[in-house]
């Protein structure tokens, strides 16, 4: 996923959803883009990264 594509989707009002984000590295990357919805199997890990 490239930042220019994410920004373009935001401009156009396109909701991005990513799955399955299970690693801390993936979560930290996605955290940079609060407009993206996330699915995960690792709820406790997600909570730790996003809190």
C-alpha positions, 0 to 999 in steps of 0.5 A, spaced: 500 500 500 503 506 497 501 513 501 499 516 494 494 511 493 491 512 501 491 519 500 487 519 493 482 514 497 481 519 502 480 525 497 475 521 494 471 519 500 473 511 499 473 507 505 479 503 505 479 496 510 485 492 511 485 485 513 488 481 517 493 486 521 496 481 526 503 483 527 506 489 531 510 492 525 503 492 520 499 495 526 505 501 527 504 502 519 497 502 519 497 507 525 499 512 521 493 512 517 487 513 522 482 513 516 483 506 514 479 500 518 483 494 520 481 487 522 485 483 526 486 476 530 490 479 535 486 484 539 490 485 545 496 486 541 492 491 537 490 494 543 497 495 546 499 498 539 493 503 539 492 505 546 
